[in-house]
Amino acid sequence: ALFILAPIYLIAVSAFTPRDDAFVYPKSVVPDAVSIDTILFFLNASGVIDAFWRSVWVAIITLALSLAIGAPAGYAIARYAFRGRQTYRLMILSTRAFPIVILAIPLAVTYRGWGIDDTIIGVALMHTALALPFTVLITSSVFVSVPRELEEAAQTLGCNPIQAFLRVSMPLALPGLAAAAIFTWV
């Protein structure tokens, strides 16, 4: 835990240290004075707030697309037996085997052709492509853990398949879908 928390603590200490103390060496672990000057300087820098909001929009779009595409795909992998299911799972994982650098030039050419280079939607699509394999695999394992018999029982009691999914499987799968959403957000 210290390996993770120590750098975060040191960044926080540096952020709330007066600007004059930023170049003092050796740094103290406990600051002598607390100031928000460094934070204000950062926030007032050109483009920081705009970049923050663009990042938030990219994250929201990526999250929505990943769950909208990944959850049904994960459900299909978990519930339906079809030819090539294991190959499909392997192909989903193999998309992560390629380094991003190999994909950069073809994607840049495609993005320029589509006119979405240097746009929020272009960045969100790229992040969705990177997060989607994990979203599909996480959601498929979540739906595997929800017993199929519960959906079948709901259907014998008058629900159609969609109602059975929404009333039975979805509430039981929500914690796993939240975990997939958190992973996608990060």
C-alpha positions as CSV (number, residue, x, y, z in Angstrom):
1,A,0.0,0.0,0.0
2,L,2.9,2.4,0.7
3,F,4.2,1.8,-2.8
4,I,1.0,3.3,-4.1
5,L,0.1,5.8,-1.4
6,A,3.5,7.4,-0.9
7,P,3.7,9.1,-4.3
8,I,0.1,10.3,-4.0
9,Y,0.9,11.8,-0.6
10,L,4.1,13.5,-1.9
11,I,2.1,15.0,-4.8
12,A,-0.5,16.2,-2.5
13,V,2.1,17.8,-0.2
14,S,3.8,19.4,-3.2
15,A,0.4,20.7,-4.4
16,F,-0.3,22.4,-1.1
17,T,3.2,23.8,-0.4
18,P,3.9,27.5,-1.0
19,R,5.5,28.1,-4.4
20,D,8.6,29.5,-2.8
21,D,9.2,26.1,-1.0
22,A,8.8,24.1,-4.2
23,F,12.5,24.3,-5.1
24,V,13.9,23.8,-1.5
25,Y,15.9,20.6,-1.1
26,P,15.6,18.3,0.8
27,K,11.9,18.3,1.0
28,S,10.2,17.8,4.3
29,V,7.6,15.0,4.5
30,V,5.4,17.2,6.6
31,P,4.9,20.7,5.1
32,D,5.9,23.7,7.2
33,A,3.1,25.8,5.7
34,V,0.0,25.1,3.7
35,S,-1.0,27.2,0.7
36,I,-3.3,26.9,-2.3
37,D,-1.1,29.1,-4.5
38,T,0.3,26.1,-6.5
39,I,-3.2,24.7,-7.1
40,L,-4.5,28.1,-8.2
41,F,-1.5,28.6,-10.5
42,F,-2.3,25.2,-12.1
43,L,-6.0,25.9,-12.4
44,N,-5.4,29.3,-13.9
45,A,-3.0,28.0,-16.5
46,S,-4.3,28.2,-20.0
47,G,-6.5,25.3,-21.1
48,V,-6.4,23.3,-17.9
49,I,-10.2,23.5,-17.1
50,D,-11.1,23.0,-20.8
51,A,-8.9,19.9,-21.0
52,F,-10.4,18.6,-17.8
53,W,-14.0,18.8,-19.1
54,R,-12.9,17.3,-22.4
55,S,-11.4,14.4,-20.5
56,V,-14.7,14.0,-18.5
57,W,-16.7,13.9,-21.7
58,V,-14.4,11.3,-23.3
59,A,-14.7,9.2,-20.1
60,I,-18.5,9.4,-20.1
61,I,-18.8,8.5,-23.8
62,T,-16.3,5.7,-23.4
63,L,-18.2,4.3,-20.4
64,A,-21.5,4.5,-22.2
65,L,-20.3,2.9,-25.4
66,S,-18.3,0.1,-23.6
67,L,-21.3,-0.9,-21.5
68,A,-23.8,-0.6,-24.4
69,I,-21.7,-2.8,-26.6
70,G,-19.9,-5.0,-24.0
71,A,-22.8,-6.0,-21.7
72,P,-24.9,-7.6,-24.5
73,A,-21.8,-9.3,-25.9
74,G,-20.9,-10.6,-22.5
75,Y,-24.5,-11.8,-22.0
76,A,-24.4,-13.6,-25.3
77,I,-21.1,-15.3,-24.5
78,A,-22.4,-16.3,-21.0
79,R,-25.9,-17.5,-22.0
80,Y,-25.9,-18.8,-25.5
81,A,-24.0,-21.8,-26.9
82,F,-23.0,-21.1,-30.5
83,R,-20.4,-22.4,-32.8
84,G,-17.1,-20.6,-32.4
85,R,-17.9,-19.2,-28.9
86,Q,-14.5,-20.0,-27.5
87,T,-12.8,-18.7,-30.7
88,Y,-14.8,-15.5,-30.3
89,R,-13.6,-15.2,-26.7
90,L,-10.0,-15.7,-27.8
91,M,-10.4,-13.1,-30.6
92,I,-11.6,-10.6,-28.0
93,L,-8.6,-11.2,-25.9
94,S,-6.2,-11.2,-28.9
95,T,-7.1,-7.6,-29.7
96,R,-5.1,-6.6,-26.6
97,A,-2.1,-8.6,-27.9
98,F,-1.2,-5.9,-30.5
99,P,0.8,-2.9,-29.3
100,I,-1.0,0.4,-29.7
101,V,1.9,1.7,-31.8
102,I,1.1,-0.8,-34.5
103,L,-2.5,0.4,-34.7
104,A,-1.6,4.1,-34.5
105,I,-0.9,4.8,-38.2
106,P,-3.9,2.9,-39.6
107,L,-6.2,4.5,-37.1
108,A,-4.8,8.0,-37.8
109,V,-5.4,7.5,-41.5
110,T,-8.9,6.2,-40.9
111,Y,-9.7,9.0,-38.4
112,R,-8.5,11.6,-40.9
113,G,-10.6,10.0,-43.6
114,W,-13.7,10.0,-41.4
115,G,-13.0,13.6,-40.2
116,I,-12.9,12.6,-36.5
117,D,-9.2,13.2,-35.9
118,D,-8.6,15.6,-32.9
119,T,-12.2,15.3,-31.7
120,I,-13.8,14.1,-28.5
121,I,-15.7,11.3,-30.2
122,G,-12.5,10.1,-31.9
123,V,-10.6,9.8,-28.6
124,A,-13.7,8.2,-27.0
125,L,-13.9,5.6,-29.8
126,M,-10.2,4.7,-29.3
127,H,-10.6,4.3,-25.6
128,T,-13.7,2.3,-26.2
129,A,-11.8,-0.1,-28.5
130,L,-9.2,-0.5,-25.8
131,A,-11.7,-1.0,-22.9
132,L,-14.2,-3.2,-24.8
133,P,-12.4,-6.5,-24.5
134,F,-12.1,-6.3,-20.8
135,T,-15.7,-5.1,-20.5
136,V,-17.0,-8.1,-22.5
137,L,-15.0,-10.5,-20.5
138,I,-16.0,-9.0,-17.1
139,T,-19.6,-8.9,-18.0
140,S,-19.6,-12.4,-19.4
141,S,-18.2,-13.7,-16.1
142,V,-20.8,-11.7,-14.3
143,F,-23.7,-13.2,-16.3
144,V,-22.3,-16.7,-15.9
145,S,-22.6,-16.3,-12.2
146,V,-26.3,-15.5,-12.4
147,P,-28.2,-18.8,-12.6
148,R,-30.0,-19.3,-15.8
149,E,-32.7,-21.1,-13.9
150,L,-33.9,-17.9,-12.4
151,E,-34.6,-16.4,-15.8
152,E,-36.4,-19.6,-16.8
153,A,-38.5,-19.5,-13.7
154,A,-39.5,-15.9,-14.4
155,Q,-40.5,-16.9,-17.9
156,T,-42.7,-19.7,-16.6
157,L,-44.4,-17.2,-14.3
158,G,-45.4,-15.0,-17.2
159,C,-42.3,-12.8,-18.1
160,N,-41.1,-12.7,-21.7
161,P,-37.3,-13.1,-22.1
162,I,-36.6,-9.4,-22.0
163,Q,-38.7,-8.9,-18.9
164,A,-37.0,-11.9,-17.3
165,F,-33.6,-10.3,-18.1
166,L,-34.6,-6.9,-16.8
167,R,-36.3,-8.1,-13.6
168,V,-34.1,-11.0,-12.6
169,S,-30.7,-11.1,-14.2
170,M,-30.0,-7.3,-14.4
171,P,-30.5,-6.6,-10.7
172,L,-28.3,-9.6,-9.8
173,A,-25.6,-8.5,-12.3
174,L,-25.6,-4.8,-11.4
175,P,-22.6,-5.1,-8.9
176,G,-20.5,-6.8,-11.6
177,L,-21.6,-4.2,-14.2
178,A,-20.6,-1.5,-11.8
179,A,-17.2,-3.1,-11.5
180,A,-16.9,-3.2,-15.3
181,A,-17.9,0.5,-15.4
182,I,-15.3,1.4,-12.8
183,F,-12.6,-0.5,-14.7
184,T,-13.7,1.3,-17.9
185,W,-13.6,4.7,-16.2
186,V,-10.2,4.1,-14.9
